[in-house]
Amino acid sequence: MQFARIGATGKEIPAVLHDKKYYSLQPMAQDIDADFWVSGGPGRAAAALAAGELAELVVDGIRIGAPIARPSSVICVGMNYAAHAAESGSAPPSVPIIFHKAPNTVAGPFDPVAIPRGSTKTDWEVELGVVISRRASYLDSPSQALDYVAGFVTVNDLSERTFQLEVSGGQWSKGKSCAGFCPTGPYLVTPDEVEASDLRLRSWVNGEIRQDSSTRDLIFGVEHVIYDLSQFLVLEPGDLICTGTPEGVALSGRFPYLTAGDVVELEVAGLGRQRQECFQV
């Protein structure tokens, strides 16, 4: 199944996407949030859709929001593709490198991106995002991990590299948590429809290709990441995990950083395409 949220910021309507049409989930769900996942939301939505109980939404000209409500945590994996680690000047990590983005960075997939005040190194990062369906703590093995996945999303893990690497004091989150720095969506796809180990990821800036890779090249796959995280923290329903970006970002030195007027587009195969126009704060 595919889930989305439609409407102005803070007033999004939860919806299911079926045969290219959106249907409101308001009769059965207040939002696509932790309660939705723990209460069996996908099953209830499927039953309501089959019974004809959901009204179609007219979405022409209406904002598409992030397909999940603000999570309790946005947890990211750094340098999880060997080629990206190399272009960053680092060896591939032997264990997952973890950092956090502020939960309020989650934004719609077509919302404008604000280049932060004082920024000269705002960068793009196409990533596979994973949404958690139920509390996960101390999993016994990676083989259990997919039982805790609500679905998969396209994510842009935007970064300000000066904030991240030069004035950070060693912690990356300062360069990762600027306003709107986690465009998510346009929709969430449930695990039964996704082969997460073999998805093509691409990004473009002003129509020129920047990244073109596959999740086959992940150093630590989705199952290992979830298992590893569960050994150190508690994953809650609705939490978002950003699994890392492949090579082809501005940090490589091969491309200019983003400036006002630039247009970023990103796509993960089967999970939808994003488009953001940049403006200067």
N, C-alpha and C positions, 0 to 999 in steps of 0.2 A: 504494500500500500504506500501511498504518497500523501504526506501531510504538509499543510502550509498555513500561514496566518496572513490575513488580508486586511488592509486598512491603515489609517493614520497611526503614527507612533503613539503607543500607549492605548490605542483603541482597536487593536487588531482582532479580527474574528477568526477563530480556529476553523480550519476547513480540511476536507479530504479532496484530493485531486483524482478524478476517475474519468477515463476516456476524454481527457483534455478539458474537462469541466470541473469547476469547483463547487463543492456542496458544503453548506454551513454545518458545523458541529455544535452550534450553540444549544440545540435541544438536549445534548447529552454531555457537553464539556464546556467548562468556563474558559479553559485555555489549554494549550499544549504544553503542559508543565509537569511537575513531579506527580501531582495527583492523577493526571491523565495516564501516565505510564503504570503507576502502581495499581490503578483500578481497572486494568485491562482495557484501556482506551482503544487500541487497534481492533480488538475483537468486537467490542461494542459498536465501533464505527462501521465495521464491515456488516454487522447485522442490521444496523439502522439504514445503511445505504441499500442493502439488498431488499429491505422492506419498503423502500420508497419514502422513508420518514424524514429525509434531509432535503431542504430547499436548495435549489441551485443559486449560486452567487454570481452576480454580474460584476466582472472584475476589470472591464475595459476602462483604462485611465485611472484605476485605483492602485495605490501603493501596495506592493508585496513586501511584507515584513519578513524578519527572520522566522523560520518555521518552528522555532522553540521560544518559549518565554524565557526571560532572563534566568540563566542557571545559577546555582549556588557557587559553582566554580567553573572556570575555563582553564584547563590544564594543557600545557603544550609540551611537545617533544622537540628538542633542538638537534640540529645536524643529524637527522635520521636517514639521510641519503648520502652515500659515500661521496658522490660527486659534489654535492653542496658543501659537505665538510671540507673538501679539498679547496673549493673556490673561496671558502671562508678562511683558509690558511690553517686548518686543523686536521689532525688525524681522525679517522672514523672512531667514534666513541666505543668503549668496551661495555658500557652500561648506558641505559637511556638517560639523556640529559633533560631535566624537567625544569620548567618555569611556569609562571602563572600570568595570565592576562586578567585585568579587572573584569568581572562579569558584565559591567555596564558598557563594555566595548562592543558587545554583540549588537549588530545593526542589520538592516535589510540589505539584500543583495544588490539593489540598485540605488541605494542611498548615496548621495555625494560624500566624498571623503575629504575631511578637513586636514590639510597639511598643518601640523601644529605650529604655534608661534615660535619663531627662532629655528625652525627645522631647515636643514639643508640636505638631509639624507633620509627622506621617507622612501621606503622600499615596499615592494609587493611580494607575496608568497602564496601561491596556490597550494592548498592542502586538502587532504581527506579528513573530514571531521567525523567523530564518533559520539553519539549521544547515548548516555547510560540509562537503562530501564529500571534498575532496582539497586538497592544498596549492595556495594561490593567491598568486602574487607577480607584480607588474608585468603584469597583463592588458593586452592591446593595445587593447581596447575594451569598453564595457558589453555588447555583443552576446555576448561569451564568458561572461558572469557566471553564467547559469543552468546552465551545464555544471559548475559547482562547487558546486551546491546539493544537499544530501542531502534536505532537506525543510523543512517549515514547521510552526511551533508557535504556540500562544497563550502570551503572556508577560505577567506583571504586573511592570512595572519600578517597584517600590515605591521611594519617595524620602522622606528626612527633610529638609525644606526648610531648617531652621535649619542643620543640619550641612552641607547642600549649598551654601547661598548666603551665610550669615552668618559661619560660623566655619571656612570651607573654605580660606581663603588664595587663592581664585580657582580651585581645582580641585574639580570636582563629585563625585568618587568617594567622598569622605568621607560624603556624604549618600546614597550609592547602594549601599554595601557592607555594610550592617548584616545581621545573621544572618537568613537566609531571605528576603532582599529580591528574589528573582527566581523566584517560582513559575512553573513551566514545564509545559506539557502541557494536557490529559491524555494526548494522543498526538501523534506526529509523522506528518505526511502527506507522501508523496513528491511531487516536483514535477509528475509527470504527471497528478495529480489536483487541482491547485490553479492557479487564475488569480490570481496574487498581486497583480495591478494593480487588482483589483476585488473586494475583500473587505470586508464590513461588520464594524466593531469596535464593541462596546458594553461598558459597565460599569455596575454598580449598587452602591449602598451602602444596606444595610438595605431592599432591595427597590425603592429609588427610582433611576430612571435618572440617570446622571451623564454618560456619554459615548455618542455615537451618531454614527458617522462612517464613512468608507470609505477604503481605501487609494488610491482614485482621487485623494484630496486630498494625498497625499504630495508634498512638495517635491522630494525626491530619491527616486526609485523604487528597488526592490530591486537592479536591474541596475547602476544608477549607484553605489549605495552600495558594492556589492562591488568594482566596478572602482576606485572612489576609494580605498577602504581598501587595495587591493592595491598602490597606488602608494607607500604609506607604511609598511606592515607586512606580515608574512607571515601569511596565514590558514591555520590548520591543520585537518585533518579533525576533525570534532566540535565545532569552535568555534561559539559562538552569537552571532549579531548581533541586537540589538534595534533595530528600525527607527524608533522614535519613537512618540509618543502624540498623539492628537487633543485638541481642547479638551474641557473639562469636568472638570478636576481641582480639588482644593481650593486650589491655588496661585492660581487665578483670583480668589479672594475670594468666590465665589458659594456655596461649600459649606464646611461645617466639616471640619476635619482628622479623621483616624481616632482613635478612642479605644477602650479595652477594651470588648469586647462587640459592637462593630460587625462586620457581615458584608459582605464585599466579594465580588461576583460579576463575572466577566469572560467575554467570548466573542468569538472571531473566527470568522466564518462558515465552517463546514466543518472547523474545527480543534478544536472542543470547547469546553466551558465549565468554568470554575474556580469554586471557592467557598472563601473563607478567613474564619475567625473570628479577630478580633484579641484579643490579651491583652497586659497590661502586664508588662514585665520587672521 
